[in-house]
Amino acid sequence: MSDIEPDKLPDMEDVEMPGQAASDEITNADLLSLMKTYFTRKLTGIERNFADTTHDLARKVQKSESSFKFKGNKVQFDLNSDLLDNIDIAVDCIEHRRYEKAVRVLKESGQSLKKRNKLIRIADKSEGGWKNTGTIFSVGFWSQNEQIKHPELKALFNSLSSTILDARAKSTVEKYAGYFKRFVKWTEKYSEIKCVLPCQELYVGLYLQNLIQSANHYSVIESAFYGIKWAHNLAGVANPCDSEMVRLIVEASRRKLNRPIEKKSPVTSDIMIKLFSKYNSIGRSLKDLRLLTMCALSYTGFLRYQELCSIKA
């Protein structure tokens, strides 16, 4: 049966039959009138369920016949079609005084729009945009949406991706999404890499090796590692970042690119003497003398740069 609420039909005892107030006897005409009313309401509910089922089938046929060059356009078209269908259903429910169903359909539409807006914000943060965001939510765990038939279950499934994105802070999600999109852009340069979700641990390791050769700090490799791991976990596919080989590459980057902290050496009197010997001579410009004065004031007064700049005549 459909998810339409069944009409609340009155019990046989609650229906007041013609002439019942005057006499307790039930005539054949009264019984026939009662049965006619009961079956009319019952058939009306069946007719509504049949109309809803026919409408759902028409929606599926329309979606299957629509073809687009770009996947992003298809996703937007499907969303718009669903919203239009939900509006039609809500209007029909209001006309037939089925207000609970109308409210539920409108709430589902609102949740779909919120999910779409959230994906737009994430996709707009860095290169790759809709292509990669759509990839995450179309493979692995998310490919099971075809087996869901009931509208209520579909509504729950559609809101699931937005819920999972809330598992981490918004800034963290944007950071991971950006690093994953950089990885996807790198894979597009090599035709032998056929799939990024899931991606083979070999190519993930090669990408991290490429970053080690160009990065100045190991934090870049760590961020790329966690971005790729996050995307695979989100898609619900085999995660190459669970490989011990990939983890060893990340550990190696920490040792290789970990720069020790270099403390600044203090200014000594010998340095000041050399500055005066170089700049305190005839022919020096006013700019050179100004710099020498600033150094002398900072040295003798133990002043920081900000404290020196705040000195007023």
C-alpha positions, 0 to 999 in steps of 0.5 A: 500500500501507499504511504497515504494515511487511510481515511478514518472511517466511522464505526458502524455503531457511530453512524446515525441512520435515517429514522434511528432516532424515532425507532430502533428498528433497522430497515433494509433501506437504512442498511443499504444506505449505510453500506453505500456510504461505507464502501464509497469512502473505502473506494475513494481511499483505494482510488487515491492510493492508486493515483499516488502509485501511478504518479510515482511510476510516471516520475520514475519513467520521466527521470529514466528518459531524461539524459544530460551531458553533465552529471551536475545538471542531472542531479539538479534536474532530479532535485527540481523534479522531486520538489515539483512533484512534492508540491503537487502532492502537497496541493492535492493533499490540502485540497482533499483535507489530508493535512498531515501528509501535506505537512510531511511532504513539505518538510521532506522538501525542506530537508532536501533543499538544506542538504543541497545547499550544504553540498553547494557550500562544500563544493564551492570551496576549492577546485573540482567542485561538484564532480568530486562531491558528487562522486563521494555520494554516488559510490559504495554505501550510497549506491544502495539508494536504488534498492530503497522504494518506500518514500519515507525511507528515501527521505531518511536516506536523502538526509543521511549524507547531511547528517554524516557531514556534521560528524566533523566541524565545518572547517575540518570538512572544508579542509579535508574536501579541499585536499581530496579534490587536489588528489583527484585533480592529480589523478586526472593527469594519468590515464592509468588511474581508473578510479579514485573511490576506492583508489589503489593504495599504490597510487595513494602512496605515489601521490604522497611521495610526490608531495614529499618531493615538493612540500616544505613541511610534513603537515601537507602530507598529513593533511592529504592523507587524512583528506583521502582517508576521510573521503573513502570513509564517507563513501563507505568503500575500502580505504587505502589509507588503512594500508601499513605501507601508506602509513609508513610513507606518512611517518617517513615524511614526519622525519624527513620534513620535520624542521628543528626550531631555530632560535634567533641569536641575540644581538651582541655588542660586536654586531653593534660596533660593526654596524656603526663602523659601516654606516657611521661615516661621511656620505651615508644617506639619511635612510642609513642613519635612520636605520642605525638609530633604530638599531641603537635605540632597540639595543640600548632600550631592549625594545621590540619592533612594535615598541620602537615604532610606538615611540613618539617625539 
